[in-house]
Amino acid sequence: MTPMEAMKKYGHPWHILPEDYQMPQGEIEIEEGQICIIRFIRSDLKFNLFCLSFPVPEELMYHYVLGVVLTEEHKLKIFKE
């Protein structure tokens, strides 16, 4: 499902930020652990994450994959299934 299809199906509302919202300045502290992200791999064969792009093998084209950011190790691991 696309994000819009999921929102229609499950009814999760979008949260609109106030007009005066400002992003925090400087670095944001991240605790040690894992951040899990699910992405759909399109024909460009890239896993997009936080304005970064990582190439993936052709076998992942048109599949959802799980990306796990290991914050302590500064690594990204990508899993299919």
Gaussian input, Z-matrix of N, CA and C with variables (Angstrom, degrees):
# hf/3-21g

backbone

0 1
 N
 C     1     B1
 C     2     B2     1     A1
 N     3     B3     2     A2     1     D1
 C     4     B4     3     A3     2     D2
 C     5     B5     4     A4     3     D3
 N     6     B6     5     A5     4     D4
 C     7     B7     6     A6     5     D5
 C     8     B8     7     A7     6     D6
 N     9     B9     8     A8     7     D7
 C    10    B10     9     A9     8     D8
 C    11    B11    10    A10     9     D9
 N    12    B12    11    A11    10    D10
 C    13    B13    12    A12    11    D11
 C    14    B14    13    A13    12    D12
 N    15    B15    14    A14    13    D13
 C    16    B16    15    A15    14    D14
 C    17    B17    16    A16    15    D15
 N    18    B18    17    A17    16    D16
 C    19    B19    18    A18    17    D17
 C    20    B20    19    A19    18    D18
 N    21    B21    20    A20    19    D19
 C    22    B22    21    A21    20    D20
 C    23    B23    22    A22    21    D21
 N    24    B24    23    A23    22    D22
 C    25    B25    24    A24    23    D23
 C    26    B26    25    A25    24    D24
 N    27    B27    26    A26    25    D25
 C    28    B28    27    A27    26    D26
 C    29    B29    28    A28    27    D27
 N    30    B30    29    A29    28    D28
 C    31    B31    30    A30    29    D29
 C    32    B32    31    A31    30    D30
 N    33    B33    32    A32    31    D31
 C    34    B34    33    A33    32    D32
 C    35    B35    34    A34    33    D33
 N    36    B36    35    A35    34    D34
 C    37    B37    36    A36    35    D35
 C    38    B38    37    A37    36    D36
 N    39    B39    38    A38    37    D37
 C    40    B40    39    A39    38    D38
 C    41    B41    40    A40    39    D39
 N    42    B42    41    A41    40    D40
 C    43    B43    42    A42    41    D41
 C    44    B44    43    A43    42    D42
 N    45    B45    44    A44    43    D43
 C    46    B46    45    A45    44    D44
 C    47    B47    46    A46    45    D45
 N    48    B48    47    A47    46    D46
 C    49    B49    48    A48    47    D47
 C    50    B50    49    A49    48    D48
 N    51    B51    50    A50    49    D49
 C    52    B52    51    A51    50    D50
 C    53    B53    52    A52    51    D51
 N    54    B54    53    A53    52    D52
 C    55    B55    54    A54    53    D53
 C    56    B56    55    A55    54    D54
 N    57    B57    56    A56    55    D55
 C    58    B58    57    A57    56    D56
 C    59    B59    58    A58    57    D57
 N    60    B60    59    A59    58    D58
 C    61    B61    60    A60    59    D59
 C    62    B62    61    A61    60    D60
 N    63    B63    62    A62    61    D61
 C    64    B64    63    A63    62    D62
 C    65    B65    64    A64    63    D63
 N    66    B66    65    A65    64    D64
 C    67    B67    66    A66    65    D65
 C    68    B68    67    A67    66    D66
 N    69    B69    68    A68    67    D67
 C    70    B70    69    A69    68    D68
 C    71    B71    70    A70    69    D69
 N    72    B72    71    A71    70    D70
 C    73    B73    72    A72    71    D71
 C    74    B74    73    A73    72    D72
 N    75    B75    74    A74    73    D73
 C    76    B76    75    A75    74    D74
 C    77    B77    76    A76    75    D75
 N    78    B78    77    A77    76    D76
 C    79    B79    78    A78    77    D77
 C    80    B80    79    A79    78    D78
 N    81    B81    80    A80    79    D79
 C    82    B82    81    A81    80    D80
 C    83    B83    82    A82    81    D81
 N    84    B84    83    A83    82    D82
 C    85    B85    84    A84    83    D83
 C    86    B86    85    A85    84    D84
 N    87    B87    86    A86    85    D85
 C    88    B88    87    A87    86    D86
 C    89    B89    88    A88    87    D87
 N    90    B90    89    A89    88    D88
 C    91    B91    90    A90    89    D89
 C    92    B92    91    A91    90    D90
 N    93    B93    92    A92    91    D91
 C    94    B94    93    A93    92    D92
 C    95    B95    94    A94    93    D93
 N    96    B96    95    A95    94    D94
 C    97    B97    96    A96    95    D95
 C    98    B98    97    A97    96    D96
 N    99    B99    98    A98    97    D97
 C   100   B100    99    A99    98    D98
 C   101   B101   100   A100    99    D99
 N   102   B102   101   A101   100   D100
 C   103   B103   102   A102   101   D101
 C   104   B104   103   A103   102   D102
 N   105   B105   104   A104   103   D103
 C   106   B106   105   A105   104   D104
 C   107   B107   106   A106   105   D105
 N   108   B108   107   A107   106   D106
 C   109   B109   108   A108   107   D107
 C   110   B110   109   A109   108   D108
 N   111   B111   110   A110   109   D109
 C   112   B112   111   A111   110   D110
 C   113   B113   112   A112   111   D111
 N   114   B114   113   A113   112   D112
 C   115   B115   114   A114   113   D113
 C   116   B116   115   A115   114   D114
 N   117   B117   116   A116   115   D115
 C   118   B118   117   A117   116   D116
 C   119   B119   118   A118   117   D117
 N   120   B120   119   A119   118   D118
 C   121   B121   120   A120   119   D119
 C   122   B122   121   A121   120   D120
 N   123   B123   122   A122   121   D121
 C   124   B124   123   A123   122   D122
 C   125   B125   124   A124   123   D123
 N   126   B126   125   A125   124   D124
 C   127   B127   126   A126   125   D125
 C   128   B128   127   A127   126   D126
 N   129   B129   128   A128   127   D127
 C   130   B130   129   A129   128   D128
 C   131   B131   130   A130   129   D129
 N   132   B132   131   A131   130   D130
 C   133   B133   132   A132   131   D131
 C   134   B134   133   A133   132   D132
 N   135   B135   134   A134   133   D133
 C   136   B136   135   A135   134   D134
 C   137   B137   136   A136   135   D135
 N   138   B138   137   A137   136   D136
 C   139   B139   138   A138   137   D137
 C   140   B140   139   A139   138   D138
 N   141   B141   140   A140   139   D139
 C   142   B142   141   A141   140   D140
 C   143   B143   142   A142   141   D141
 N   144   B144   143   A143   142   D142
 C   145   B145   144   A144   143   D143
 C   146   B146   145   A145   144   D144
 N   147   B147   146   A146   145   D145
 C   148   B148   147   A147   146   D146
 C   149   B149   148   A148   147   D147
 N   150   B150   149   A149   148   D148
 C   151   B151   150   A150   149   D149
 C   152   B152   151   A151   150   D150
 N   153   B153   152   A152   151   D151
 C   154   B154   153   A153   152   D152
 C   155   B155   154   A154   153   D153
 N   156   B156   155   A155   154   D154
 C   157   B157   156   A156   155   D155
 C   158   B158   157   A157   156   D156
 N   159   B159   158   A158   157   D157
 C   160   B160   159   A159   158   D158
 C   161   B161   160   A160   159   D159
 N   162   B162   161   A161   160   D160
 C   163   B163   162   A162   161   D161
 C   164   B164   163   A163   162   D162
 N   165   B165   164   A164   163   D163
 C   166   B166   165   A165   164   D164
 C   167   B167   166   A166   165   D165
 N   168   B168   167   A167   166   D166
 C   169   B169   168   A168   167   D167
 C   170   B170   169   A169   168   D168
 N   171   B171   170   A170   169   D169
 C   172   B172   171   A171   170   D170
 C   173   B173   172   A172   171   D171
 N   174   B174   173   A173   172   D172
 C   175   B175   174   A174   173   D173
 C   176   B176   175   A175   174   D174
 N   177   B177   176   A176   175   D175
 C   178   B178   177   A177   176   D176
 C   179   B179   178   A178   177   D177
 N   180   B180   179   A179   178   D178
 C   181   B181   180   A180   179   D179
 C   182   B182   181   A181   180   D180
 N   183   B183   182   A182   181   D181
 C   184   B184   183   A183   182   D182
 C   185   B185   184   A184   183   D183
 N   186   B186   185   A185   184   D184
 C   187   B187   186   A186   185   D185
 C   188   B188   187   A187   186   D186
 N   189   B189   188   A188   187   D187
 C   190   B190   189   A189   188   D188
 C   191   B191   190   A190   189   D189
 N   192   B192   191   A191   190   D190
 C   193   B193   192   A192   191   D191
 C   194   B194   193   A193   192   D192
 N   195   B195   194   A194   193   D193
 C   196   B196   195   A195   194   D194
 C   197   B197   196   A196   195   D195
 N   198   B198   197   A197   196   D196
 C   199   B199   198   A198   197   D197
 C   200   B200   199   A199   198   D198
 N   201   B201   200   A200   199   D199
 C   202   B202   201   A201   200   D200
 C   203   B203   202   A202   201   D201
 N   204   B204   203   A203   202   D202
 C   205   B205   204   A204   203   D203
 C   206   B206   205   A205   204   D204
 N   207   B207   206   A206   205   D205
 C   208   B208   207   A207   206   D206
 C   209   B209   208   A208   207   D207
 N   210   B210   209   A209   208   D208
 C   211   B211   210   A210   209   D209
 C   212   B212   211   A211   210   D210
 N   213   B213   212   A212   211   D211
 C   214   B214   213   A213   212   D212
 C   215   B215   214   A214   213   D213
 N   216   B216   215   A215   214   D214
 C   217   B217   216   A216   215   D215
 C   218   B218   217   A217   216   D216
 N   219   B219   218   A218   217   D217
 C   220   B220   219   A219   218   D218
 C   221   B221   220   A220   219   D219
 N   222   B222   221   A221   220   D220
 C   223   B223   222   A222   221   D221
 C   224   B224   223   A223   222   D222
 N   225   B225   224   A224   223   D223
 C   226   B226   225   A225   224   D224
 C   227   B227   226   A226   225   D225
 N   228   B228   227   A227   226   D226
 C   229   B229   228   A228   227   D227
 C   230   B230   229   A229   228   D228
 N   231   B231   230   A230   229   D229
 C   232   B232   231   A231   230   D230
 C   233   B233   232   A232   231   D231
 N   234   B234   233   A233   232   D232
 C   235   B235   234   A234   233   D233
 C   236   B236   235   A235   234   D234
 N   237   B237   236   A236   235   D235
 C   238   B238   237   A237   236   D236
 C   239   B239   238   A238   237   D237
 N   240   B240   239   A239   238   D238
 C   241   B241   240   A240   239   D239
 C   242   B242   241   A241   240   D240

   B1=1.4458
   B2=1.5250
   B3=1.2896
   B4=1.4547
   B5=1.5276
   B6=1.3249
   B7=1.4718
   B8=1.5296
   B9=1.3281
   B10=1.4723
   B11=1.5311
   B12=1.3333
   B13=1.4620
   B14=1.5178
   B15=1.3296
   B16=1.4638
   B17=1.5250
   B18=1.3273
   B19=1.4629
   B20=1.5286
   B21=1.3450
   B22=1.4692
   B23=1.5273
   B24=1.3422
   B25=1.4643
   B26=1.5230
   B27=1.3341
   B28=1.4630
   B29=1.5216
   B30=1.3274
   B31=1.4533
   B32=1.5153
   B33=1.3230
   B34=1.4627
   B35=1.5214
   B36=1.3126
   B37=1.4728
   B38=1.5224
   B39=1.2986
   B40=1.4582
   B41=1.5186
   B42=1.2921
   B43=1.4518
   B44=1.5214
   B45=1.3036
   B46=1.4529
   B47=1.5235
   B48=1.3261
   B49=1.4589
   B50=1.5250
   B51=1.3293
   B52=1.4611
   B53=1.5265
   B54=1.3232
   B55=1.4636
   B56=1.5252
   B57=1.3244
   B58=1.4652
   B59=1.5395
   B60=1.3477
   B61=1.4621
   B62=1.5235
   B63=1.3309
   B64=1.4539
   B65=1.5192
   B66=1.3242
   B67=1.4591
   B68=1.5214
   B69=1.3363
   B70=1.4628
   B71=1.5272
   B72=1.2993
   B73=1.4667
   B74=1.5223
   B75=1.3255
   B76=1.4609
   B77=1.5130
   B78=1.3013
   B79=1.4558
   B80=1.5217
   B81=1.3227
   B82=1.4567
   B83=1.5256
   B84=1.3141
   B85=1.4656
   B86=1.5337
   B87=1.3186
   B88=1.4584
   B89=1.5183
   B90=1.3134
   B91=1.4629
   B92=1.5243
   B93=1.3208
   B94=1.4511
   B95=1.5189
   B96=1.3242
   B97=1.4567
   B98=1.5099
   B99=1.3323
   B100=1.4536
   B101=1.5146
   B102=1.3197
   B103=1.4654
   B104=1.5170
   B105=1.3387
   B106=1.4611
   B107=1.5239
   B108=1.3362
   B109=1.4546
   B110=1.5212
   B111=1.3226
   B112=1.4603
   B113=1.5176
   B114=1.3354
   B115=1.4598
   B116=1.5276
   B117=1.3259
   B118=1.4557
   B119=1.5199
   B120=1.3265
   B121=1.4609
   B122=1.5188
   B123=1.3087
   B124=1.4644
   B125=1.5278
   B126=1.3263
   B127=1.4581
   B128=1.5229
   B129=1.3338
   B130=1.4735
   B131=1.5292
   B132=1.3410
   B133=1.4729
   B134=1.5241
   B135=1.3365
   B136=1.4570
   B137=1.5241
   B138=1.3083
   B139=1.4591
   B140=1.5262
   B141=1.3289
   B142=1.4595
   B143=1.5254
   B144=1.3326
   B145=1.4513
   B146=1.5176
   B147=1.3234
   B148=1.4645
   B149=1.5285
   B150=1.3254
   B151=1.4701
   B152=1.5315
   B153=1.3117
   B154=1.4637
   B155=1.5254
   B156=1.3134
   B157=1.4501
   B158=1.5199
   B159=1.3346
   B160=1.4528
   B161=1.5267
   B162=1.3505
   B163=1.4663
   B164=1.5275
   B165=1.3303
   B166=1.4690
   B167=1.5282
   B168=1.3370
   B169=1.4674
   B170=1.5334
   B171=1.3245
   B172=1.4693
   B173=1.5269
   B174=1.3300
   B175=1.4701
   B176=1.5370
   B177=1.3224
   B178=1.4677
   B179=1.5318
   B180=1.3460
   B181=1.4609
   B182=1.5274
   B183=1.3282
   B184=1.4636
   B185=1.5246
   B186=1.3185
   B187=1.4619
   B188=1.5263
   B189=1.3244
   B190=1.4588
   B191=1.5175
   B192=1.3149
   B193=1.4617
   B194=1.5248
   B195=1.3161
   B196=1.4588
   B197=1.5190
   B198=1.3041
   B199=1.4555
   B200=1.5191
   B201=1.3160
   B202=1.4618
   B203=1.5268
   B204=1.3214
   B205=1.4525
   B206=1.5211
   B207=1.3255
   B208=1.4577
   B209=1.5201
   B210=1.3311
   B211=1.4623
   B212=1.5224
   B213=1.3194
   B214=1.4705
   B215=1.5336
   B216=1.3404
   B217=1.4635
   B218=1.5202
   B219=1.3288
   B220=1.4730
   B221=1.5229
   B222=1.3429
   B223=1.4605
   B224=1.5111
   B225=1.3456
   B226=1.4432
   B227=1.5237
   B228=1.3239
   B229=1.4655
   B230=1.5243
   B231=1.3357
   B232=1.4574
   B233=1.5263
   B234=1.3431
   B235=1.4616
   B236=1.5191
   B237=1.3305
   B238=1.4643
   B239=1.5135
   B240=1.3016
   B241=1.4689
   B242=1.4914
   A1=110.46
   A2=115.01
   A3=118.92
   A4=107.99
   A5=118.81
   A6=119.44
   A7=112.64
   A8=117.17
   A9=119.32
   A10=111.36
   A11=117.56
   A12=120.79
   A13=110.77
   A14=117.30
   A15=121.17
   A16=110.77
   A17=116.53
   A18=119.47
   A19=110.52
   A20=117.10
   A21=120.44
   A22=111.04
   A23=116.00
   A24=119.65
   A25=112.53
   A26=116.65
   A27=120.76
   A28=113.92
   A29=117.24
   A30=120.57
   A31=115.43
   A32=117.65
   A33=119.68
   A34=108.97
   A35=118.10
   A36=119.67
   A37=111.84
   A38=115.36
   A39=122.07
   A40=107.44
   A41=117.45
   A42=121.64
   A43=108.01
   A44=115.88
   A45=120.70
   A46=108.38
   A47=115.27
   A48=120.04
   A49=110.26
   A50=117.30
   A51=119.48
   A52=110.03
   A53=116.21
   A54=120.82
   A55=112.51
   A56=117.92
   A57=120.39
   A58=112.53
   A59=118.20
   A60=120.97
   A61=110.23
   A62=116.22
   A63=121.72
   A64=108.95
   A65=115.55
   A66=120.58
   A67=109.10
   A68=117.72
   A69=120.25
   A70=110.32
   A71=116.35
   A72=121.60
   A73=109.59
   A74=116.65
   A75=120.71
   A76=111.52
   A77=114.91
   A78=120.78
   A79=111.04
   A80=115.18
   A81=121.95
   A82=107.60
   A83=116.98
   A84=121.65
   A85=109.65
   A86=116.43
   A87=122.11
   A88=107.99
   A89=115.71
   A90=120.16
   A91=110.65
   A92=116.83
   A93=121.13
   A94=109.15
   A95=115.51
   A96=120.37
   A97=110.51
   A98=115.68
   A99=121.43
   A100=110.46
   A101=115.36
   A102=122.62
   A103=105.41
   A104=117.50
   A105=121.70
   A106=109.88
   A107=115.41
   A108=121.67
   A109=107.97
   A110=116.92
   A111=121.52
   A112=107.44
   A113=116.22
   A114=122.09
   A115=109.40
   A116=114.94
   A117=122.07
   A118=107.61
   A119=117.12
   A120=121.32
   A121=108.67
   A122=115.80
   A123=122.37
   A124=110.23
   A125=116.43
   A126=121.44
   A127=113.47
   A128=117.96
   A129=119.46
   A130=112.67
   A131=116.72
   A132=123.88
   A133=112.32
   A134=116.34
   A135=120.26
   A136=110.28
   A137=114.90
   A138=122.80
   A139=105.54
   A140=116.32
   A141=121.35
   A142=109.95
   A143=114.24
   A144=120.31
   A145=110.15
   A146=116.90
   A147=122.01
   A148=111.83
   A149=117.51
   A150=124.08
   A151=112.99
   A152=118.10
   A153=122.32
   A154=107.85
   A155=115.70
   A156=121.21
   A157=109.17
   A158=116.45
   A159=121.76
   A160=109.19
   A161=118.60
   A162=120.20
   A163=110.62
   A164=115.28
   A165=121.06
   A166=108.80
   A167=117.73
   A168=121.23
   A169=111.98
   A170=115.41
   A171=121.66
   A172=112.47
   A173=117.61
   A174=121.02
   A175=112.26
   A176=118.18
   A177=121.29
   A178=113.30
   A179=116.87
   A180=119.94
   A181=110.88
   A182=115.53
   A183=124.83
   A184=113.09
   A185=116.44
   A186=121.96
   A187=109.47
   A188=115.13
   A189=119.98
   A190=107.64
   A191=116.33
   A192=121.14
   A193=109.02
   A194=114.68
   A195=122.18
   A196=108.18
   A197=116.21
   A198=121.34
   A199=108.84
   A200=116.39
   A201=121.19
   A202=107.86
   A203=116.02
   A204=121.34
   A205=107.22
   A206=116.50
   A207=122.23
   A208=106.44
   A209=116.52
   A210=120.65
   A211=113.00
   A212=116.98
   A213=120.34
   A214=111.31
   A215=116.18
   A216=121.12
   A217=113.34
   A218=117.10
   A219=122.04
   A220=110.45
   A221=116.19
   A222=121.99
   A223=110.28
   A224=114.85
   A225=122.53
   A226=107.44
   A227=116.53
   A228=121.32
   A229=107.27
   A230=115.92
   A231=121.25
   A232=108.74
   A233=115.76
   A234=121.92
   A235=110.24
   A236=115.61
   A237=121.62
   A238=105.57
   A239=118.13
   A240=125.11
   A241=111.57
   D1=146.89
   D2=171.86
   D3=-78.66
   D4=164.66
   D5=176.60
   D6=-56.16
   D7=-39.13
   D8=-179.63
   D9=-67.96
   D10=-39.04
   D11=177.65
   D12=-64.00
   D13=-41.86
   D14=178.71
   D15=-64.14
   D16=-40.91
   D17=179.70
   D18=-62.85
   D19=-41.66
   D20=178.98
   D21=-65.84
   D22=-41.31
   D23=-177.36
   D24=-70.65
   D25=-45.83
   D26=-173.55
   D27=-98.97
   D28=-10.84
   D29=175.79
   D30=74.18
   D31=21.16
   D32=178.25
   D33=-72.26
   D34=123.97
   D35=-178.42
   D36=-79.79
   D37=151.64
   D38=171.09
   D39=-80.82
   D40=145.30
   D41=177.24
   D42=-107.70
   D43=118.69
   D44=-179.15
   D45=-92.59
   D46=128.85
   D47=178.81
   D48=-74.14
   D49=148.91
   D50=176.36
   D51=-62.34
   D52=152.36
   D53=-178.12
   D54=-59.65
   D55=-29.12
   D56=-177.34
   D57=-90.69
   D58=8.82
   D59=-179.34
   D60=-65.06
   D61=138.03
   D62=176.42
   D63=-129.68
   D64=139.32
   D65=177.38
   D66=-66.96
   D67=145.32
   D68=176.23
   D69=-61.32
   D70=143.67
   D71=178.95
   D72=-88.41
   D73=149.77
   D74=178.77
   D75=82.74
   D76=-170.43
   D77=-178.26
   D78=-78.15
   D79=147.29
   D80=177.53
   D81=-101.01
   D82=125.90
   D83=179.89
   D84=-68.74
   D85=132.54
   D86=176.73
   D87=-120.02
   D88=128.08
   D89=179.24
   D90=-70.72
   D91=156.24
   D92=175.88
   D93=-68.97
   D94=139.75
   D95=-179.13
   D96=151.89
   D97=-147.00
   D98=-177.56
   D99=-127.29
   D100=145.79
   D101=170.70
   D102=-121.44
   D103=122.01
   D104=-178.30
   D105=-104.95
   D106=132.30
   D107=-177.31
   D108=-134.34
   D109=132.25
   D110=175.59
   D111=-104.19
   D112=131.86
   D113=-179.10
   D114=-135.07
   D115=148.16
   D116=173.19
   D117=-94.77
   D118=127.22
   D119=-178.55
   D120=-90.51
   D121=119.94
   D122=179.83
   D123=-91.83
   D124=-174.47
   D125=-176.00
   D126=-65.31
   D127=-16.81
   D128=177.67
   D129=-76.74
   D130=-6.56
   D131=176.78
   D132=56.19
   D133=47.57
   D134=178.95
   D135=-128.38
   D136=137.50
   D137=172.97
   D138=-96.93
   D139=108.63
   D140=-176.98
   D141=-93.19
   D142=130.87
   D143=-175.49
   D144=-149.20
   D145=115.82
   D146=175.27
   D147=49.54
   D148=51.81
   D149=178.37
   D150=68.09
   D151=12.96
   D152=174.91
   D153=-115.11
   D154=155.59
   D155=-177.59
   D156=-130.30
   D157=130.43
   D158=-178.84
   D159=-121.60
   D160=126.85
   D161=179.36
   D162=-69.96
   D163=144.46
   D164=178.51
   D165=-129.02
   D166=160.48
   D167=-179.79
   D168=-64.87
   D169=153.77
   D170=-178.44
   D171=-59.60
   D172=-28.26
   D173=-179.39
   D174=-62.47
   D175=-16.59
   D176=-179.95
   D177=-90.77
   D178=-4.97
   D179=-178.98
   D180=-57.14
   D181=132.63
   D182=178.88
   D183=64.14
   D184=30.89
   D185=174.03
   D186=-124.83
   D187=152.64
   D188=169.63
   D189=-83.44
   D190=137.88
   D191=177.78
   D192=-129.07
   D193=159.39
   D194=177.64
   D195=-105.66
   D196=124.28
   D197=173.10
   D198=-105.78
   D199=130.12
   D200=179.25
   D201=-118.37
   D202=115.52
   D203=176.66
   D204=-89.65
   D205=120.14
   D206=176.74
   D207=-95.42
   D208=97.79
   D209=-171.17
   D210=-63.90
   D211=-34.92
   D212=-178.87
   D213=-67.75
   D214=-35.64
   D215=-176.47
   D216=-95.94
   D217=-7.90
   D218=-176.52
   D219=57.88
   D220=48.31
   D221=-178.35
   D222=-129.35
   D223=153.70
   D224=172.26
   D225=-120.03
   D226=126.15
   D227=175.41
   D228=-115.45
   D229=136.71
   D230=-177.60
   D231=-117.73
   D232=131.78
   D233=-176.85
   D234=-126.10
   D235=139.75
   D236=170.31
   D237=-107.22
   D238=123.73
   D239=-178.41
   D240=82.68

